[in-house]
Amino acid sequence: MTYLGFTLILIGMFFILSGIIALYRFKDFYSKLHAGGVIECCGVPICFIGLSFIQNDYASSFKLIFIAILIWILNPVSTFALARASILFKIDNEGKLK
């Protein structure tokens, strides 16, 4: 189980690293919002699940899996709310009001 945990952590770290690189490369707000969503929706929960495989305590493992599920549910909602608010307030791609 430890090897599976470390493998999942490495996969999660790959998603986090690719999202960080994308945050620096992308210019507009909506692309950066997508890159941040990749970090939070793919990288962090996979790392938490990998950590839950490494834990010896079932309570800690359950908490980490529960947090990963909450992130998978709440992150798309918050990303949609940010994108929708930026459209409603007419914010352009550079983050300024039109």
CYANA upper distance limits for C-alpha pairs under 8 A (distance plus 0.5 A):
  1 MET  CA      5 GLY  CA      6.69
  1 MET  CA     53 PHE  CA      6.47
  1 MET  CA     54 ILE  CA      7.33
  2 THR  CA      6 PHE  CA      6.74
  2 THR  CA     53 PHE  CA      6.88
  2 THR  CA     54 ILE  CA      5.72
  3 TYR  CA      7 THR  CA      6.57
  4 LEU  CA      8 LEU  CA      6.67
  4 LEU  CA     50 GLY  CA      7.55
  4 LEU  CA     53 PHE  CA      7.67
  5 GLY  CA      9 ILE  CA      6.71
  5 GLY  CA     49 ILE  CA      7.88
  5 GLY  CA     50 GLY  CA      4.43
  5 GLY  CA     51 LEU  CA      6.48
  5 GLY  CA     52 SER  CA      7.81
  5 GLY  CA     53 PHE  CA      5.45
  5 GLY  CA     54 ILE  CA      6.06
  6 PHE  CA     10 LEU  CA      6.68
  6 PHE  CA     50 GLY  CA      6.70
  6 PHE  CA     51 LEU  CA      8.24
  6 PHE  CA     54 ILE  CA      8.21
  7 THR  CA     11 ILE  CA      6.75
  7 THR  CA     50 GLY  CA      7.79
  8 LEU  CA     12 GLY  CA      6.59
  8 LEU  CA     46 ILE  CA      6.54
  8 LEU  CA     47 CYS  CA      6.62
  8 LEU  CA     49 ILE  CA      7.71
  8 LEU  CA     50 GLY  CA      5.28
  9 ILE  CA     13 MET  CA      6.56
  9 ILE  CA     46 ILE  CA      7.04
  9 ILE  CA     47 CYS  CA      4.91
  9 ILE  CA     48 PHE  CA      8.11
  9 ILE  CA     49 ILE  CA      8.41
  9 ILE  CA     50 GLY  CA      5.62
  9 ILE  CA     51 LEU  CA      7.56
 10 LEU  CA     14 PHE  CA      6.68
 10 LEU  CA     47 CYS  CA      8.12
 11 ILE  CA     15 PHE  CA      7.05
 11 ILE  CA     43 GLY  CA      7.94
 11 ILE  CA     46 ILE  CA      7.79
 11 ILE  CA     47 CYS  CA      8.16
 12 GLY  CA     16 ILE  CA      6.75
 12 GLY  CA     42 CYS  CA      7.24
 12 GLY  CA     43 GLY  CA      4.54
 12 GLY  CA     44 VAL  CA      6.73
 12 GLY  CA     45 PRO  CA      8.02
 12 GLY  CA     46 ILE  CA      5.57
 12 GLY  CA     47 CYS  CA      5.48
 13 MET  CA     17 LEU  CA      6.48
 13 MET  CA     43 GLY  CA      6.58
 13 MET  CA     44 VAL  CA      8.41
 13 MET  CA     47 CYS  CA      7.59
 14 PHE  CA     18 SER  CA      6.58
 14 PHE  CA     43 GLY  CA      7.78
 15 PHE  CA     19 GLY  CA      6.55
 15 PHE  CA     38 VAL  CA      7.48
 15 PHE  CA     39 ILE  CA      6.63
 15 PHE  CA     42 CYS  CA      6.88
 15 PHE  CA     43 GLY  CA      5.29
 16 ILE  CA     20 ILE  CA      6.69
 16 ILE  CA     38 VAL  CA      8.02
 16 ILE  CA     39 ILE  CA      5.33
 16 ILE  CA     40 GLU  CA      8.43
 16 ILE  CA     42 CYS  CA      8.32
 16 ILE  CA     43 GLY  CA      5.49
 16 ILE  CA     44 VAL  CA      7.75
 17 LEU  CA     21 ILE  CA      6.75
 18 SER  CA     22 ALA  CA      6.64
 19 GLY  CA     23 LEU  CA      6.65
 19 GLY  CA     35 ALA  CA      5.56
 19 GLY  CA     36 GLY  CA      6.92
 19 GLY  CA     38 VAL  CA      6.57
 19 GLY  CA     39 ILE  CA      5.83
 20 ILE  CA     24 TYR  CA      7.12
 20 ILE  CA     35 ALA  CA      7.93
 20 ILE  CA     36 GLY  CA      8.38
 20 ILE  CA     39 ILE  CA      8.09
 21 ILE  CA     25 ARG  CA      6.77
 22 ALA  CA     26 PHE  CA      6.30
 22 ALA  CA     32 LYS  CA      7.80
 22 ALA  CA     35 ALA  CA      6.39
 23 LEU  CA     32 LYS  CA      5.90
 23 LEU  CA     35 ALA  CA      6.41
 23 LEU  CA     36 GLY  CA      7.70
 26 PHE  CA     31 SER  CA      6.53
 26 PHE  CA     32 LYS  CA      6.53
 27 LYS  CA     31 SER  CA      7.73
 27 LYS  CA     32 LYS  CA      7.77
 27 LYS  CA     93 ASN  CA      8.47
 27 LYS  CA     94 GLU  CA      8.07
 28 ASP  CA     32 LYS  CA      6.91
 28 ASP  CA     93 ASN  CA      5.13
 28 ASP  CA     94 GLU  CA      6.07
 28 ASP  CA     95 GLY  CA      8.30
 29 PHE  CA     33 LEU  CA      6.60
 29 PHE  CA     92 ASP  CA      8.37
 29 PHE  CA     93 ASN  CA      5.57
 29 PHE  CA     94 GLU  CA      6.67
 29 PHE  CA     95 GLY  CA      6.80
 30 TYR  CA     34 HIS  CA      6.82
 30 TYR  CA     83 ALA  CA      7.64
 30 TYR  CA     93 ASN  CA      7.36
 31 SER  CA     35 ALA  CA      6.81
 32 LYS  CA     36 GLY  CA      6.62
 33 LEU  CA     37 GLY  CA      6.67
 33 LEU  CA     79 THR  CA      7.47
 33 LEU  CA     83 ALA  CA      8.29
 34 HIS  CA     38 VAL  CA      6.84
 35 ALA  CA     39 ILE  CA      6.98
 36 GLY  CA     40 GLU  CA      6.77
 37 GLY  CA     41 CYS  CA      6.07
 37 GLY  CA     42 CYS  CA      8.33
 37 GLY  CA     75 ASN  CA      7.48
 37 GLY  CA     76 PRO  CA      7.75
 37 GLY  CA     79 THR  CA      7.38
 38 VAL  CA     42 CYS  CA      5.90
 38 VAL  CA     43 GLY  CA      7.35
 39 ILE  CA     43 GLY  CA      5.45
 39 ILE  CA     44 VAL  CA      6.97
 40 GLU  CA     44 VAL  CA      5.91
 40 GLU  CA     45 PRO  CA      7.74
 40 GLU  CA     71 ILE  CA      7.70
 40 GLU  CA     75 ASN  CA      7.28
 41 CYS  CA     45 PRO  CA      7.08
 41 CYS  CA     71 ILE  CA      7.18
 41 CYS  CA     72 TRP  CA      6.11
 41 CYS  CA     75 ASN  CA      6.89
 41 CYS  CA     76 PRO  CA      8.13
 42 CYS  CA     46 ILE  CA      6.76
 43 GLY  CA     47 CYS  CA      6.78
 44 VAL  CA     48 PHE  CA      6.74
 44 VAL  CA     68 ALA  CA      8.02
 45 PRO  CA     49 ILE  CA      6.66
 45 PRO  CA     65 ILE  CA      8.49
 45 PRO  CA     67 ILE  CA      8.17
 45 PRO  CA     68 ALA  CA      4.91
 45 PRO  CA     69 ILE  CA      7.92
 45 PRO  CA     71 ILE  CA      7.27
 45 PRO  CA     72 TRP  CA      7.70
 46 ILE  CA     50 GLY  CA      6.65
 46 ILE  CA     68 ALA  CA      7.96
 47 CYS  CA     51 LEU  CA      6.64
 48 PHE  CA     52 SER  CA      6.68
 48 PHE  CA     64 LEU  CA      6.11
 48 PHE  CA     65 ILE  CA      7.18
 48 PHE  CA     67 ILE  CA      8.27
 48 PHE  CA     68 ALA  CA      6.67
 49 ILE  CA     53 PHE  CA      7.03
 49 ILE  CA     61 SER  CA      8.50
 49 ILE  CA     64 LEU  CA      7.04
 49 ILE  CA     65 ILE  CA      6.24
 49 ILE  CA     68 ALA  CA      7.41
 50 GLY  CA     54 ILE  CA      7.16
 51 LEU  CA     55 GLN  CA      6.81
 51 LEU  CA     61 SER  CA      8.09
 51 LEU  CA     64 LEU  CA      7.93
 52 SER  CA     60 SER  CA      7.55
 52 SER  CA     61 SER  CA      4.73
 52 SER  CA     62 PHE  CA      7.86
 52 SER  CA     64 LEU  CA      6.36
 52 SER  CA     65 ILE  CA      7.23
 53 PHE  CA     61 SER  CA      7.49
 55 GLN  CA     60 SER  CA      7.32
 55 GLN  CA     61 SER  CA      6.57
 56 ASN  CA     61 SER  CA      8.34
 57 ASP  CA     61 SER  CA      6.89
 58 TYR  CA     62 PHE  CA      6.53
 59 ALA  CA     63 LYS  CA      6.72
 60 SER  CA     64 LEU  CA      6.72
 61 SER  CA     65 ILE  CA      6.72
 62 PHE  CA     66 PHE  CA      6.51
 63 LYS  CA     67 ILE  CA      6.62
 64 LEU  CA     68 ALA  CA      6.71
 65 ILE  CA     69 ILE  CA      6.74
 66 PHE  CA     70 LEU  CA      6.73
 67 ILE  CA     71 ILE  CA      6.67
 68 ALA  CA     72 TRP  CA      6.74
 69 ILE  CA     73 ILE  CA      6.77
 70 LEU  CA     74 LEU  CA      6.37
 71 ILE  CA     75 ASN  CA      6.00
 72 TRP  CA     76 PRO  CA      7.72
 73 ILE  CA     77 VAL  CA      7.64
 74 LEU  CA     78 SER  CA      6.70
 75 ASN  CA     79 THR  CA      6.55
 76 PRO  CA     80 PHE  CA      6.50
 77 VAL  CA     81 ALA  CA      6.67
 78 SER  CA     82 LEU  CA      6.71
 79 THR  CA     83 ALA  CA      6.72
 80 PHE  CA     84 ARG  CA      6.40
 81 ALA  CA     85 ALA  CA      6.48
 82 LEU  CA     86 SER  CA      6.67
 83 ALA  CA     87 ILE  CA      6.79
 84 ARG  CA     88 LEU  CA      6.64
 85 ALA  CA     89 PHE  CA      6.53
 86 SER  CA     90 LYS  CA      6.40
 86 SER  CA     91 ILE  CA      5.64
 86 SER  CA     92 ASP  CA      8.41
 87 ILE  CA     91 ILE  CA      6.73
 89 PHE  CA     97 LEU  CA      7.77
 90 LYS  CA     97 LEU  CA      6.49
 90 LYS  CA     98 LYS  CA      6.33
 91 ILE  CA     95 GLY  CA      6.23
 91 ILE  CA     96 LYS  CA      5.88
 91 ILE  CA     97 LEU  CA      5.03
 91 ILE  CA     98 LYS  CA      6.43
 92 ASP  CA     96 LYS  CA      6.13
 92 ASP  CA     97 LEU  CA      6.77
 92 ASP  CA     98 LYS  CA      6.76
